[in-house]
Amino acid sequence: MSPTRQIELLKMLRRMDQSGTAQVIMATHSPLLMACPGARLFRISRSGLDPTDLSDTDHFRMMRNFCNDPDGFLAEALYEDEA
């Protein structure tokens, strides 16, 4: 889903939250969607569901690293060890 469509979904989720008549359970890899105000994030682990923060998710860290240095990120990500 494009970032523009994700923002539209966030607007819809906000309206649903404000109505007080809906609850949404969502599985996503999108840091943008995980940043939904009021969202409670959980990570699936061997012990069950563990609460987590957006900045502690792998996907957030990966996108942050990419945005901070796209060329360096891709150089490292695409590097193949020629062993």
N, CA, C and O atoms as a CHARMM CRD file, in Angstrom:
* protein
*
  332
    1    1 MET  N      0.84300  -1.16600   0.00000 PROA 1      0.00000
    2    1 MET  CA     0.00000   0.00000   0.00000 PROA 1      0.00000
    3    1 MET  C      0.89600   1.24000   0.00000 PROA 1      0.00000
    4    1 MET  O      1.86500   1.32100   0.75500 PROA 1      0.00000
    5    2 SER  N      0.56300   2.17900  -0.83900 PROA 2      0.00000
    6    2 SER  CA     1.37700   3.39600  -0.94200 PROA 2      0.00000
    7    2 SER  C      1.26700   4.21400   0.34600 PROA 2      0.00000
    8    2 SER  O      0.28400   4.10100   1.07800 PROA 2      0.00000
    9    3 PRO  N      2.29500   5.04900   0.61900 PROA 3      0.00000
   10    3 PRO  CA     2.22100   5.90600   1.80900 PROA 3      0.00000
   11    3 PRO  C      0.97100   6.79200   1.81900 PROA 3      0.00000
   12    3 PRO  O      0.39400   7.02900   2.88000 PROA 3      0.00000
   13    4 THR  N      0.55300   7.27700   0.66400 PROA 4      0.00000
   14    4 THR  CA    -0.65700   8.11000   0.59400 PROA 4      0.00000
   15    4 THR  C     -1.88200   7.32200   1.04600 PROA 4      0.00000
   16    4 THR  O     -2.71900   7.83400   1.79000 PROA 4      0.00000
   17    5 ARG  N     -1.98000   6.09400   0.59800 PROA 5      0.00000
   18    5 ARG  CA    -3.12500   5.24300   0.99100 PROA 5      0.00000
   19    5 ARG  C     -3.03700   4.86100   2.46100 PROA 5      0.00000
   20    5 ARG  O     -4.06100   4.70000   3.12600 PROA 5      0.00000
   21    6 GLN  N     -1.82300   4.71600   2.96800 PROA 6      0.00000
   22    6 GLN  CA    -1.67400   4.41300   4.39000 PROA 6      0.00000
   23    6 GLN  C     -2.16900   5.57900   5.23600 PROA 6      0.00000
   24    6 GLN  O     -2.79400   5.36500   6.27500 PROA 6      0.00000
   25    7 ILE  N     -1.89900   6.80200   4.81000 PROA 7      0.00000
   26    7 ILE  CA    -2.39500   7.98300   5.51900 PROA 7      0.00000
   27    7 ILE  C     -3.92400   8.00100   5.48700 PROA 7      0.00000
   28    7 ILE  O     -4.56200   8.31200   6.49300 PROA 7      0.00000
   29    8 GLU  N     -4.50900   7.67000   4.34400 PROA 8      0.00000
   30    8 GLU  CA    -5.96900   7.60100   4.24900 PROA 8      0.00000
   31    8 GLU  C     -6.52300   6.54800   5.20900 PROA 8      0.00000
   32    8 GLU  O     -7.54900   6.77100   5.85200 PROA 8      0.00000
   33    9 LEU  N     -5.85100   5.41400   5.30600 PROA 9      0.00000
   34    9 LEU  CA    -6.27600   4.37700   6.25000 PROA 9      0.00000
   35    9 LEU  C     -6.16300   4.87700   7.68700 PROA 9      0.00000
   36    9 LEU  O     -7.03900   4.60400   8.50700 PROA 9      0.00000
   37   10 LEU  N     -5.09300   5.60500   7.99900 PROA 10     0.00000
   38   10 LEU  CA    -4.94000   6.16500   9.33800 PROA 10     0.00000
   39   10 LEU  C     -6.08100   7.13200   9.66500 PROA 10     0.00000
   40   10 LEU  O     -6.57500   7.15200  10.79300 PROA 10     0.00000
   41   11 LYS  N     -6.49500   7.92800   8.68900 PROA 11     0.00000
   42   11 LYS  CA    -7.62200   8.84000   8.89900 PROA 11     0.00000
   43   11 LYS  C     -8.89700   8.05600   9.20400 PROA 11     0.00000
   44   11 LYS  O     -9.66600   8.42600  10.09100 PROA 11     0.00000
   45   12 MET  N     -9.11100   6.96900   8.45900 PROA 12     0.00000
   46   12 MET  CA   -10.28400   6.13800   8.69200 PROA 12     0.00000
   47   12 MET  C    -10.21100   5.49100  10.08100 PROA 12     0.00000
   48   12 MET  O    -11.21600   5.43100  10.78900 PROA 12     0.00000
   49   13 LEU  N     -9.04400   5.01400  10.46600 PROA 13     0.00000
   50   13 LEU  CA    -8.88200   4.41600  11.79500 PROA 13     0.00000
   51   13 LEU  C     -9.14900   5.43600  12.88900 PROA 13     0.00000
   52   13 LEU  O     -9.74400   5.10600  13.91500 PROA 13     0.00000
   53   14 ARG  N     -8.71200   6.67700  12.68000 PROA 14     0.00000
   54   14 ARG  CA    -8.95900   7.73100  13.66400 PROA 14     0.00000
   55   14 ARG  C    -10.45800   7.99400  13.80800 PROA 14     0.00000
   56   14 ARG  O    -10.96100   8.15600  14.92000 PROA 14     0.00000
   57   15 ARG  N    -11.16200   8.03400  12.68500 PROA 15     0.00000
   58   15 ARG  CA   -12.61700   8.24500  12.74400 PROA 15     0.00000
   59   15 ARG  C    -13.29700   7.08600  13.47300 PROA 15     0.00000
   60   15 ARG  O    -14.21800   7.30000  14.26000 PROA 15     0.00000
   61   16 MET  N    -12.84600   5.87400  13.21300 PROA 16     0.00000
   62   16 MET  CA   -13.41200   4.70700  13.89500 PROA 16     0.00000
   63   16 MET  C    -13.15600   4.79200  15.39300 PROA 16     0.00000
   64   16 MET  O    -14.03500   4.48100  16.19700 PROA 16     0.00000
   65   17 ASP  N    -11.95500   5.21100  15.76500 PROA 17     0.00000
   66   17 ASP  CA   -11.60900   5.33700  17.18500 PROA 17     0.00000
   67   17 ASP  C    -12.47000   6.40900  17.84600 PROA 17     0.00000
   68   17 ASP  O    -12.96000   6.21500  18.95900 PROA 17     0.00000
   69   18 GLN  N    -12.65000   7.51800  17.17800 PROA 18     0.00000
   70   18 GLN  CA   -13.44500   8.61800  17.73400 PROA 18     0.00000
   71   18 GLN  C    -14.91700   8.23900  17.88500 PROA 18     0.00000
   72   18 GLN  O    -15.61700   8.77700  18.74300 PROA 18     0.00000
   73   19 SER  N    -15.38000   7.31600  17.05300 PROA 19     0.00000
   74   19 SER  CA   -16.78100   6.89400  17.15300 PROA 19     0.00000
   75   19 SER  C    -17.02000   6.06500  18.40800 PROA 19     0.00000
   76   19 SER  O    -18.14100   6.00000  18.91100 PROA 19     0.00000
   77   20 GLY  N    -15.96100   5.43000  18.91300 PROA 20     0.00000
   78   20 GLY  CA   -16.09400   4.59800  20.10500 PROA 20     0.00000
   79   20 GLY  C    -16.84200   3.30100  19.86900 PROA 20     0.00000
   80   20 GLY  O    -17.20500   2.61700  20.82500 PROA 20     0.00000
   81   21 THR  N    -17.07700   2.95300  18.62500 PROA 21     0.00000
   82   21 THR  CA   -17.86400   1.75500  18.32500 PROA 21     0.00000
   83   21 THR  C    -17.07000   0.66400  17.61800 PROA 21     0.00000
   84   21 THR  O    -17.64200  -0.33800  17.18900 PROA 21     0.00000
   85   22 ALA  N    -15.76400   0.84800  17.49400 PROA 22     0.00000
   86   22 ALA  CA   -14.98000  -0.12300  16.74200 PROA 22     0.00000
   87   22 ALA  C    -13.66200  -0.42600  17.44400 PROA 22     0.00000
   88   22 ALA  O    -13.10400   0.40100  18.16400 PROA 22     0.00000
   89   23 GLN  N    -13.19900  -1.62100  17.20800 PROA 23     0.00000
   90   23 GLN  CA   -11.87500  -2.04200  17.65000 PROA 23     0.00000
   91   23 GLN  C    -11.20600  -2.68800  16.44800 PROA 23     0.00000
   92   23 GLN  O    -11.83100  -3.46800  15.72900 PROA 23     0.00000
   93   24 VAL  N     -9.95600  -2.37300  16.23100 PROA 24     0.00000
   94   24 VAL  CA    -9.24000  -2.90900  15.07500 PROA 24     0.00000
   95   24 VAL  C     -8.03400  -3.69200  15.56600 PROA 24     0.00000
   96   24 VAL  O     -7.24100  -3.20300  16.37100 PROA 24     0.00000
   97   25 ILE  N     -7.91400  -4.89700  15.07600 PROA 25     0.00000
   98   25 ILE  CA    -6.70600  -5.70200  15.30200 PROA 25     0.00000
   99   25 ILE  C     -6.06300  -5.85100  13.93700 PROA 25     0.00000
  100   25 ILE  O     -6.67000  -6.38700  13.00900 PROA 25     0.00000
  101   26 MET  N     -4.83500  -5.37600  13.81900 PROA 26     0.00000
  102   26 MET  CA    -4.16900  -5.31300  12.52600 PROA 26     0.00000
  103   26 MET  C     -2.77900  -5.93300  12.62600 PROA 26     0.00000
  104   26 MET  O     -2.05700  -5.71200  13.59900 PROA 26     0.00000
  105   27 ALA  N     -2.42300  -6.69200  11.63400 PROA 27     0.00000
  106   27 ALA  CA    -1.04800  -7.18200  11.50600 PROA 27     0.00000
  107   27 ALA  C     -0.42300  -6.39700  10.35500 PROA 27     0.00000
  108   27 ALA  O     -0.96500  -6.37200   9.25000 PROA 27     0.00000
  109   28 THR  N      0.71200  -5.76100  10.61400 PROA 28     0.00000
  110   28 THR  CA     1.34500  -4.94600   9.57300 PROA 28     0.00000
  111   28 THR  C      2.84600  -4.91000   9.77400 PROA 28     0.00000
  112   28 THR  O      3.35100  -5.11700  10.87800 PROA 28     0.00000
  113   29 HSD  N      3.54400  -4.64500   8.68800 PROA 29     0.00000
  114   29 HSD  CA     4.98100  -4.39200   8.74400 PROA 29     0.00000
  115   29 HSD  C      5.26200  -2.91100   8.52800 PROA 29     0.00000
  116   29 HSD  O      6.42000  -2.49500   8.52200 PROA 29     0.00000
  117   30 SER  N      4.22100  -2.12000   8.35100 PROA 30     0.00000
  118   30 SER  CA     4.37000  -0.71400   7.99700 PROA 30     0.00000
  119   30 SER  C      4.60900   0.16000   9.22400 PROA 30     0.00000
  120   30 SER  O      3.73100   0.27300  10.07900 PROA 30     0.00000
  121   31 PRO  N      5.78700   0.78000   9.32100 PROA 31     0.00000
  122   31 PRO  CA     6.01800   1.71100  10.42700 PROA 31     0.00000
  123   31 PRO  C      5.01000   2.85100  10.44000 PROA 31     0.00000
  124   31 PRO  O      4.63700   3.33400  11.50900 PROA 31     0.00000
  125   32 LEU  N      4.56500   3.28500   9.26500 PROA 32     0.00000
  126   32 LEU  CA     3.59100   4.36100   9.19400 PROA 32     0.00000
  127   32 LEU  C      2.28000   3.94700   9.87200 PROA 32     0.00000
  128   32 LEU  O      1.71200   4.72100  10.64300 PROA 32     0.00000
  129   33 LEU  N      1.80600   2.74900   9.59300 PROA 33     0.00000
  130   33 LEU  CA     0.57600   2.27300  10.22300 PROA 33     0.00000
  131   33 LEU  C      0.79000   1.96600  11.70300 PROA 33     0.00000
  132   33 LEU  O     -0.10800   2.17900  12.51800 PROA 33     0.00000
  133   34 MET  N      1.97400   1.46600  12.05100 PROA 34     0.00000
  134   34 MET  CA     2.25400   1.19000  13.46000 PROA 34     0.00000
  135   34 MET  C      2.28000   2.46900  14.28700 PROA 34     0.00000
  136   34 MET  O      2.11400   2.42400  15.50600 PROA 34     0.00000
  137   35 ALA  N      2.48600   3.60800  13.63200 PROA 35     0.00000
  138   35 ALA  CA     2.56300   4.89200  14.33200 PROA 35     0.00000
  139   35 ALA  C      1.18000   5.49500  14.59800 PROA 35     0.00000
  140   35 ALA  O      1.08200   6.62100  15.08500 PROA 35     0.00000
  141   36 CYS  N      0.13600   4.77100  14.28900 PROA 36     0.00000
  142   36 CYS  CA    -1.22400   5.25600  14.51100 PROA 36     0.00000
  143   36 CYS  C     -1.37700   5.73100  15.95600 PROA 36     0.00000
  144   36 CYS  O     -1.11200   4.96500  16.88300 PROA 36     0.00000
  145   37 PRO  N     -1.79700   6.97500  16.16300 PROA 37     0.00000
  146   37 PRO  CA    -1.95200   7.48100  17.53000 PROA 37     0.00000
  147   37 PRO  C     -2.85500   6.57200  18.36400 PROA 37     0.00000
  148   37 PRO  O     -3.94100   6.18300  17.93300 PROA 37     0.00000
  149   38 GLY  N     -2.38700   6.24700  19.55100 PROA 38     0.00000
  150   38 GLY  CA    -3.15900   5.40100  20.45900 PROA 38     0.00000
  151   38 GLY  C     -3.00100   3.91400  20.22800 PROA 38     0.00000
  152   38 GLY  O     -3.55600   3.10600  20.97200 PROA 38     0.00000
  153   39 ALA  N     -2.24300   3.54100  19.19700 PROA 39     0.00000
  154   39 ALA  CA    -2.07200   2.11200  18.90900 PROA 39     0.00000
  155   39 ALA  C     -1.27900   1.43100  20.01900 PROA 39     0.00000
  156   39 ALA  O     -0.34900   2.00900  20.58200 PROA 39     0.00000
  157   40 ARG  N     -1.65700   0.21500  20.31800 PROA 40     0.00000
  158   40 ARG  CA    -0.89000  -0.62500  21.23600 PROA 40     0.00000
  159   40 ARG  C     -0.22400  -1.68800  20.37200 PROA 40     0.00000
  160   40 ARG  O     -0.89700  -2.47400  19.70600 PROA 40     0.00000
  161   41 LEU  N      1.10300  -1.70300  20.39200 PROA 41     0.00000
  162   41 LEU  CA     1.87100  -2.61700  19.54100 PROA 41     0.00000
  163   41 LEU  C      2.33700  -3.82300  20.33400 PROA 41     0.00000
  164   41 LEU  O      2.73100  -3.72100  21.49600 PROA 41     0.00000
  165   42 PHE  N      2.28000  -4.97100  19.66900 PROA 42     0.00000
  166   42 PHE  CA     2.74100  -6.22100  20.26100 PROA 42     0.00000
  167   42 PHE  C      3.63400  -6.93400  19.26600 PROA 42     0.00000
  168   42 PHE  O      3.43700  -6.85600  18.05300 PROA 42     0.00000
  169   43 ARG  N      4.61300  -7.62400  19.80400 PROA 43     0.00000
  170   43 ARG  CA     5.51100  -8.45300  19.00700 PROA 43     0.00000
  171   43 ARG  C      5.19800  -9.90200  19.35400 PROA 43     0.00000
  172   43 ARG  O      5.03800 -10.23600  20.52800 PROA 43     0.00000
  173   44 ILE  N      5.11200 -10.75000  18.36300 PROA 44     0.00000
  174   44 ILE  CA     4.87900 -12.17100  18.60600 PROA 44     0.00000
  175   44 ILE  C      6.20600 -12.81200  18.96800 PROA 44     0.00000
  176   44 ILE  O      7.18900 -12.68800  18.23800 PROA 44     0.00000
  177   45 SER  N      6.22400 -13.49700  20.10400 PROA 45     0.00000
  178   45 SER  CA     7.43400 -14.18000  20.54400 PROA 45     0.00000
  179   45 SER  C      7.07900 -15.60100  20.97900 PROA 45     0.00000
  180   45 SER  O      5.91300 -15.99700  20.94500 PROA 45     0.00000
  181   46 ARG  N      8.05600 -16.33500  21.37000 PROA 46     0.00000
  182   46 ARG  CA     7.81800 -17.70800  21.84000 PROA 46     0.00000
  183   46 ARG  C      6.92800 -17.74900  23.07600 PROA 46     0.00000
  184   46 ARG  O      6.22500 -18.73100  23.31500 PROA 46     0.00000
  185   47 SER  N      6.96600 -16.66500  23.86400 PROA 47     0.00000
  186   47 SER  CA     6.16600 -16.64000  25.08600 PROA 47     0.00000
  187   47 SER  C      4.77600 -16.04700  24.85000 PROA 47     0.00000
  188   47 SER  O      3.97400 -15.98000  25.78200 PROA 47     0.00000
  189   48 GLY  N      4.48000 -15.62200  23.63900 PROA 48     0.00000
  190   48 GLY  CA     3.16600 -15.05900  23.33600 PROA 48     0.00000
  191   48 GLY  C      3.27800 -13.68600  22.71800 PROA 48     0.00000
  192   48 GLY  O      4.11700 -13.45200  21.84800 PROA 48     0.00000
  193   49 LEU  N      2.43100 -12.77900  23.16800 PROA 49     0.00000
  194   49 LEU  CA     2.44500 -11.40400  22.66800 PROA 49     0.00000
  195   49 LEU  C      3.13800 -10.51200  23.67900 PROA 49     0.00000
  196   49 LEU  O      2.74600 -10.44600  24.84400 PROA 49     0.00000
  197   50 ASP  N      4.17400  -9.82700  23.21700 PROA 50     0.00000
  198   50 ASP  CA     4.93800  -8.93100  24.08400 PROA 50     0.00000
  199   50 ASP  C      4.71700  -7.49100  23.63300 PROA 50     0.00000
  200   50 ASP  O      4.88000  -7.18300  22.45300 PROA 50     0.00000
  201   51 PRO  N      4.34500  -6.59900  24.56300 PROA 51     0.00000
  202   51 PRO  CA     4.20900  -5.18800  24.19100 PROA 51     0.00000
  203   51 PRO  C      5.54600  -4.64800  23.67000 PROA 51     0.00000
  204   51 PRO  O      6.61200  -5.04000  24.14500 PROA 51     0.00000
  205   52 THR  N      5.47300  -3.75100  22.69700 PROA 52     0.00000
  206   52 THR  CA     6.68300  -3.15200  22.14500 PROA 52     0.00000
  207   52 THR  C      6.40000  -1.70800  21.75200 PROA 52     0.00000
  208   52 THR  O      5.24400  -1.29500  21.66400 PROA 52     0.00000
  209   53 ASP  N      7.44300  -0.95900  21.52000 PROA 53     0.00000
  210   53 ASP  CA     7.33900   0.42100  21.04600 PROA 53     0.00000
  211   53 ASP  C      7.70300   0.46700  19.57100 PROA 53     0.00000
  212   53 ASP  O      8.47800  -0.35700  19.08500 PROA 53     0.00000
  213   54 LEU  N      7.14200   1.42500  18.87200 PROA 54     0.00000
  214   54 LEU  CA     7.41700   1.57700  17.44000 PROA 54     0.00000
  215   54 LEU  C      8.91100   1.58800  17.15600 PROA 54     0.00000
  216   54 LEU  O      9.37900   0.88800  16.25800 PROA 54     0.00000
  217   55 SER  N      9.65900   2.37800  17.91300 PROA 55     0.00000
  218   55 SER  CA    11.09500   2.51200  17.63600 PROA 55     0.00000
  219   55 SER  C     11.88400   1.23800  17.92300 PROA 55     0.00000
  220   55 SER  O     13.05300   1.13800  17.55000 PROA 55     0.00000
  221   56 ASP  N     11.25900   0.26600  18.58000 PROA 56     0.00000
  222   56 ASP  CA    11.91900  -1.00400  18.85400 PROA 56     0.00000
  223   56 ASP  C     11.62600  -2.07500  17.80300 PROA 56     0.00000
  224   56 ASP  O     12.15100  -3.18500  17.88900 PROA 56     0.00000
  225   57 THR  N     10.79800  -1.75400  16.81900 PROA 57     0.00000
  226   57 THR  CA    10.47300  -2.75100  15.80500 PROA 57     0.00000
  227   57 THR  C     11.56000  -2.80100  14.72900 PROA 57     0.00000
  228   57 THR  O     12.17500  -1.78600  14.40400 PROA 57     0.00000
  229   58 ASP  N     11.78100  -3.98100  14.19300 PROA 58     0.00000
  230   58 ASP  CA    12.78000  -4.15600  13.13600 PROA 58     0.00000
  231   58 ASP  C     12.46000  -3.28900  11.92600 PROA 58     0.00000
  232   58 ASP  O     13.35900  -2.70500  11.32100 PROA 58     0.00000
  233   59 HSD  N     11.17900  -3.20400  11.57300 PROA 59     0.00000
  234   59 HSD  CA    10.78800  -2.46500  10.37600 PROA 59     0.00000
  235   59 HSD  C     11.01300  -0.96900  10.53600 PROA 59     0.00000
  236   59 HSD  O     11.41800  -0.30000   9.58500 PROA 59     0.00000
  237   60 PHE  N     10.75600  -0.43800  11.72500 PROA 60     0.00000
  238   60 PHE  CA    11.01600   0.97900  11.96800 PROA 60     0.00000
  239   60 PHE  C     12.50700   1.26100  11.85900 PROA 60     0.00000
  240   60 PHE  O     12.91600   2.21400  11.19600 PROA 60     0.00000
  241   61 ARG  N     13.32500   0.42600  12.51700 PROA 61     0.00000
  242   61 ARG  CA    14.77900   0.64800  12.48000 PROA 61     0.00000
  243   61 ARG  C     15.30800   0.55600  11.05400 PROA 61     0.00000
  244   61 ARG  O     16.17000   1.34000  10.65800 PROA 61     0.00000
  245   62 MET  N     14.79000  -0.40300  10.28000 PROA 62     0.00000
  246   62 MET  CA    15.24800  -0.56000   8.90700 PROA 62     0.00000
  247   62 MET  C     14.88300   0.66600   8.06900 PROA 62     0.00000
  248   62 MET  O     15.72000   1.17100   7.32000 PROA 62     0.00000
  249   63 MET  N     13.65300   1.14600   8.18500 PROA 63     0.00000
  250   63 MET  CA    13.24000   2.31700   7.42000 PROA 63     0.00000
  251   63 MET  C     13.99500   3.56700   7.87400 PROA 63     0.00000
  252   63 MET  O     14.35000   4.40600   7.04700 PROA 63     0.00000
  253   64 ARG  N     14.24300   3.69700   9.17600 PROA 64     0.00000
  254   64 ARG  CA    15.01300   4.84100   9.68000 PROA 64     0.00000
  255   64 ARG  C     16.41900   4.80700   9.09900 PROA 64     0.00000
  256   64 ARG  O     16.92800   5.83400   8.64900 PROA 64     0.00000
  257   65 ASN  N     17.05100   3.64100   9.10500 PROA 65     0.00000
  258   65 ASN  CA    18.40600   3.51800   8.56000 PROA 65     0.00000
  259   65 ASN  C     18.42400   3.82300   7.06800 PROA 65     0.00000
  260   65 ASN  O     19.35200   4.46800   6.57900 PROA 65     0.00000
  261   66 PHE  N     17.41300   3.36900   6.34600 PROA 66     0.00000
  262   66 PHE  CA    17.33000   3.66000   4.91900 PROA 66     0.00000
  263   66 PHE  C     17.17700   5.16400   4.68700 PROA 66     0.00000
  264   66 PHE  O     17.88300   5.74300   3.86100 PROA 66     0.00000
  265   67 CYS  N     16.24900   5.79600   5.42100 PROA 67     0.00000
  266   67 CYS  CA    16.00300   7.24000   5.23800 PROA 67     0.00000
  267   67 CYS  C     17.21600   8.07600   5.62000 PROA 67     0.00000
  268   67 CYS  O     17.46600   9.11600   5.00900 PROA 67     0.00000
  269   68 ASN  N     17.97300   7.63800   6.61900 PROA 68     0.00000
  270   68 ASN  CA    19.16200   8.37800   7.04200 PROA 68     0.00000
  271   68 ASN  C     20.28600   8.30600   6.02200 PROA 68     0.00000
  272   68 ASN  O     21.06100   9.25300   5.88400 PROA 68     0.00000
  273   69 ASP  N     20.38400   7.18100   5.30000 PROA 69     0.00000
  274   69 ASP  CA    21.48900   6.99800   4.35100 PROA 69     0.00000
  275   69 ASP  C     21.09700   5.95800   3.30300 PROA 69     0.00000
  276   69 ASP  O     21.54400   4.81400   3.37500 PROA 69     0.00000
  277   70 PRO  N     20.25900   6.34400   2.31800 PROA 70     0.00000
  278   70 PRO  CA    19.79400   5.37100   1.32700 PROA 70     0.00000
  279   70 PRO  C     20.92500   4.64200   0.60100 PROA 70     0.00000
  280   70 PRO  O     20.87600   3.42200   0.44400 PROA 70     0.00000
  281   71 ASP  N     21.94100   5.38300   0.15700 PROA 71     0.00000
  282   71 ASP  CA    23.02700   4.74200  -0.58800 PROA 71     0.00000
  283   71 ASP  C     23.80700   3.76300   0.29200 PROA 71     0.00000
  284   71 ASP  O     24.09000   2.63800  -0.11900 PROA 71     0.00000
  285   72 GLY  N     24.14500   4.19700   1.49000 PROA 72     0.00000
  286   72 GLY  CA    24.87800   3.32300   2.40100 PROA 72     0.00000
  287   72 GLY  C     24.05800   2.11200   2.81300 PROA 72     0.00000
  288   72 GLY  O     24.58300   1.00300   2.91100 PROA 72     0.00000
  289   73 PHE  N     22.76600   2.32600   3.05600 PROA 73     0.00000
  290   73 PHE  CA    21.89000   1.22200   3.43800 PROA 73     0.00000
  291   73 PHE  C     21.84700   0.17500   2.32600 PROA 73     0.00000
  292   73 PHE  O     22.01900  -1.01800   2.57500 PROA 73     0.00000
  293   74 LEU  N     21.61300   0.63900   1.09200 PROA 74     0.00000
  294   74 LEU  CA    21.52000  -0.31200  -0.02400 PROA 74     0.00000
  295   74 LEU  C     22.85100  -0.97900  -0.31400 PROA 74     0.00000
  296   74 LEU  O     22.89000  -2.16200  -0.65400 PROA 74     0.00000
  297   75 ALA  N     23.94800  -0.23300  -0.18400 PROA 75     0.00000
  298   75 ALA  CA    25.25800  -0.84900  -0.39800 PROA 75     0.00000
  299   75 ALA  C     25.47900  -1.99800   0.57400 PROA 75     0.00000
  300   75 ALA  O     25.98900  -3.05400   0.20100 PROA 75     0.00000
  301   76 GLU  N     25.08900  -1.77900   1.81700 PROA 76     0.00000
  302   76 GLU  CA    25.25900  -2.83800   2.82200 PROA 76     0.00000
  303   76 GLU  C     24.25500  -3.96400   2.60600 PROA 76     0.00000
  304   76 GLU  O     24.61500  -5.13700   2.70300 PROA 76     0.00000
  305   77 ALA  N     23.00400  -3.62500   2.31300 PROA 77     0.00000
  306   77 ALA  CA    21.95700  -4.63300   2.14400 PROA 77     0.00000
  307   77 ALA  C     22.20400  -5.51500   0.93500 PROA 77     0.00000
  308   77 ALA  O     21.90300  -6.70900   0.96200 PROA 77     0.00000
  309   78 LEU  N     22.75400  -4.93200  -0.13400 PROA 78     0.00000
  310   78 LEU  CA    22.95900  -5.68400  -1.37100 PROA 78     0.00000
  311   78 LEU  C     24.32300  -6.34300  -1.46900 PROA 78     0.00000
  312   78 LEU  O     24.59700  -7.08600  -2.41200 PROA 78     0.00000
  313   79 TYR  N     25.18200  -6.06700  -0.48800 PROA 79     0.00000
  314   79 TYR  CA    26.52000  -6.65300  -0.47700 PROA 79     0.00000
  315   79 TYR  C     26.41400  -8.15800  -0.33800 PROA 79     0.00000
  316   79 TYR  O     25.73700  -8.65800   0.56000 PROA 79     0.00000
  317   80 GLU  N     27.07000  -8.86800  -1.21200 PROA 80     0.00000
  318   80 GLU  CA    27.12300 -10.32800  -1.13000 PROA 80     0.00000
  319   80 GLU  C     28.54600 -10.73900  -0.83000 PROA 80     0.00000
  320   80 GLU  O     29.47500 -10.39700  -1.56100 PROA 80     0.00000
  321   81 ASP  N     28.70400 -11.46500   0.23700 PROA 81     0.00000
  322   81 ASP  CA    30.02700 -11.94800   0.63000 PROA 81     0.00000
  323   81 ASP  C     30.55000 -12.89800  -0.45100 PROA 81     0.00000
  324   81 ASP  O     29.92600 -13.91100  -0.76600 PROA 81     0.00000
  325   82 GLU  N     31.68400 -12.55300  -0.99500 PROA 82     0.00000
  326   82 GLU  CA    32.27100 -13.35700  -2.06900 PROA 82     0.00000
  327   82 GLU  C     33.25500 -14.37800  -1.52200 PROA 82     0.00000
  328   82 GLU  O     34.35200 -14.54600  -2.05400 PROA 82     0.00000
  329   83 ALA  N     32.86000 -15.04800  -0.46900 PROA 83     0.00000
  330   83 ALA  CA    33.74600 -16.02800   0.17200 PROA 83     0.00000
  331   83 ALA  C     33.86400 -17.29700  -0.62500 PROA 83     0.00000
  332   83 ALA  O     34.57300 -18.21800  -0.21900 PROA 83     0.00000
